Amino acid sequence: MKYLLTLFAWLFPYFFQNDFSAFEMNAKEFLATSAIQQPIDARDPDTQLLDATVFHLCNQLRQKYHLPPLAFSPVLYKIVSEHSEAMIERNFYSHENPYNAQKRKLSNRVFSQTNEFTQLAENLAQNDIIHTKNDEFCYNEPNRRGGDFEFIDCESGKPLPMQSYRELAKSIVDSWMESPPHRANLLNKNYKVMACSGRFSKKPFKNANSPFIRITQNFGG
């Protein structure tokens, strides 16, 4: 299941030593790495690996449309990471944080950290992690109290695999490109920097809801 929101306003822990070098790589070089092809472990996901994959796929798209790639912004990365974390921890999905007045709006979150931007925009997405056909799945309930739900194909009854980091990132970026407001943000020639960060749902497989991610993307110009 996919949900999109957009807003306008005038690391890999193991593979890249938890720094920003992954974002500073050339998109073609990064997207050729084997790390992004591995299935996501919903219980122990590498959030920075996904973040960097989304970042580079977005820049690859911009180059396809003859637009310059956007530079990585550490300050925006901190802001989007905090917003995605809040959406998971407080269980909301919105551009506005209803639980923190100081970080309620995009402008609050950004201008409390920096005054370097005159134009801002924000994309959000929520995507399932399991690999489904047409966003449909069935499940087997656990056999014991506290056990795991098993997500299966409704026709074959076979367990559904997790998407790879690249597959999930591509699904997120594709959904943004299919939505005119999100697409306009991605392909806006006035923005100079970008950052995106996601957080995965807590306690995966402990209920009938598919494991999912909520991701925030900010642009600055």
C-alpha positions in Angstrom: 0.0 0.0 0.0 1.3 3.4 -1.0 0.4 6.8 0.4 1.8 10.1 -0.8 1.9 13.7 0.6 3.6 16.8 -0.8 4.1 20.3 0.5 5.4 23.5 -1.1 6.9 26.5 0.6 8.4 29.9 -1.0 24.8 6.0 6.1 25.2 3.0 5.8 26.0 1.8 9.4 28.1 -1.1 8.2 28.9 -0.6 4.6 29.8 3.1 4.8 30.8 3.5 8.4 27.8 5.7 9.3 29.0 8.8 7.5 27.8 10.8 4.5 30.2 9.3 1.9 27.4 7.3 0.3 25.5 10.4 -0.6 28.6 12.0 -2.0 29.3 9.2 -4.5 28.4 9.5 -8.1 24.9 8.2 -8.7 25.9 5.7 -11.3 28.7 4.3 -9.1 26.5 4.0 -6.0 23.6 2.4 -7.9 26.0 -0.3 -9.1 26.9 -1.5 -5.6 25.7 -4.9 -4.5 24.6 -3.7 -1.1 21.3 -2.2 -2.4 20.3 -5.5 -4.0 20.0 -7.3 -0.7 16.5 -8.0 0.7 15.5 -5.7 3.6 15.5 -7.2 7.0 12.4 -5.6 8.5 13.6 -6.3 12.0 17.0 -4.7 11.5 16.8 -2.4 8.4 19.7 -0.3 7.2 17.9 3.0 7.0 20.8 5.0 5.7 21.3 2.5 2.9 17.7 3.1 1.8 18.1 6.9 2.2 21.1 7.0 -0.1 19.4 4.7 -2.7 16.4 7.0 -2.9 18.7 10.1 -3.0 20.7 8.7 -6.0 17.6 7.4 -7.9 16.2 10.9 -7.6 19.3 12.5 -9.0 19.5 9.9 -11.8 16.0 10.9 -12.8 16.9 14.6 -12.8 19.8 13.8 -15.1 17.4 12.0 -17.4 15.4 15.2 -17.7 18.6 17.3 -18.3 18.6 18.8 -14.9 21.6 19.1 -12.6 21.9 16.7 -9.7 21.0 18.1 -6.3 23.7 18.2 -3.7 23.3 16.4 -0.4 22.4 18.7 2.6 23.5 17.4 6.0 21.2 19.9 7.8 18.1 18.8 5.8 19.1 15.2 6.4 18.9 15.8 10.1 15.5 17.5 9.7 14.0 14.8 7.5 15.4 12.1 9.8 13.7 13.7 12.8 10.4 14.1 11.1 10.3 10.5 9.8 11.3 9.3 13.3 8.4 11.3 14.8 5.9 10.0 12.3 6.8 6.4 13.3 7.1 7.0 17.1 3.9 9.0 17.4 2.1 7.2 14.6 1.0 10.0 12.4 1.5 10.7 8.7 1.5 14.3 7.8 3.6 17.3 6.8 2.6 18.8 10.2 3.7 17.3 13.5 0.7 17.6 15.8 2.8 16.7 18.9 5.6 19.3 18.7 4.6 23.0 18.2 8.2 24.0 17.6 8.5 21.4 14.7 4.9 21.5 13.5 5.5 22.9 10.0 8.2 22.5 7.5 9.3 26.1 7.9 9.5 25.6 11.7 11.7 22.6 11.3 14.0 24.1 8.7 14.4 27.7 10.0 15.0 26.6 13.5 18.2 24.9 12.1 19.3 27.2 9.2 18.4 30.4 7.3 20.2 29.4 4.1 17.1 28.7 2.0 14.5 31.0 0.4 12.6 28.1 -1.2 11.5 24.8 0.4 9.4 21.8 -0.5 8.7 18.5 1.0 7.6 15.1 -0.3 6.3 12.2 1.9 5.6 8.6 1.1 4.4 5.5 3.0 5.2 2.1 1.3 4.9 -1.5 2.3 8.1 -3.4 2.4 6.8 -6.8 1.3 6.9 -7.7 -2.4 3.3 -7.9 -3.5 1.3 -8.1 -6.7 -0.9 -5.0 -7.1 -0.4 -4.1 -3.4 -2.5 -7.2 -2.4 -1.5 -9.8 0.2 -3.0 -12.3 2.7 -1.6 -13.5 5.9 -1.5 -16.5 8.3 -2.0 -15.7 12.0 0.6 -16.8 14.5 0.2 -20.2 16.1 1.1 -19.0 19.5 0.6 -15.9 21.6 3.2 -13.3 20.6 4.2 -15.1 17.5 4.7 -13.6 14.0 2.2 -13.1 11.3 3.2 -14.6 8.0 2.4 -12.6 4.8 1.5 -14.7 1.8 0.4 -14.5 -1.8 -3.4 -14.8 -1.8 -3.5 -17.2 -4.8 -0.5 -19.5 -4.2 -0.3 -19.3 -0.4 3.4 -18.9 -0.7 5.3 -16.5 1.7 5.9 -13.1 0.2 9.6 -11.9 0.1 10.8 -8.6 1.3 11.8 -6.0 -1.3 15.4 -5.2 -1.8 16.6 -1.7 -0.9 16.7 -0.8 -4.6 13.2 -2.2 -5.3 11.7 -0.3 -2.4 13.6 2.9 -3.3 12.4 2.7 -6.9 8.8 2.1 -5.8 9.0 5.2 -3.7 10.5 7.4 -6.4 8.2 6.0 -9.1 5.1 6.8 -7.0 6.4 10.4 -6.5 6.9 10.7 -10.3 3.3 9.5 -10.9 2.0 12.3 -8.7 2.1 15.8 -10.4 2.9 17.8 -7.2 5.7 15.4 -6.1 7.1 15.2 -9.6 7.2 19.0 -9.8 9.3 19.0 -6.6 11.7 16.4 -8.0 12.2 18.2 -11.3 12.2 21.8 -10.0 15.2 23.6 -11.5 15.3 26.1 -8.7 16.3 23.7 -5.9 19.9 23.1 -5.2 20.0 20.6 -2.4 18.0 17.6 -1.2 17.9 15.1 1.6 15.6 12.2 2.3 15.3 9.8 5.2 12.9 7.0 6.1 12.0 5.1 9.2 10.5 1.6 9.3 7.4 0.5 11.3 8.0 -0.9 14.8 7.5 -4.5 15.8 7.1 -5.9 12.3 5.1 -9.1 11.8 3.4 -8.7 15.2 0.0 -7.6 13.7 -1.9 -8.0 10.4 -0.4 -4.8 9.0 2.4 -5.2 6.5 5.8 -3.9 7.6 6.1 -0.4 6.1 8.3 2.7 5.8 7.5 6.4 6.1 9.9 8.6 4.4 10.4 12.4 4.2 12.2 14.3 1.5 13.1 18.0 1.7 14.4 20.3 -1.0 16.1 23.7 -0.6 17.0 26.5 -2.9 
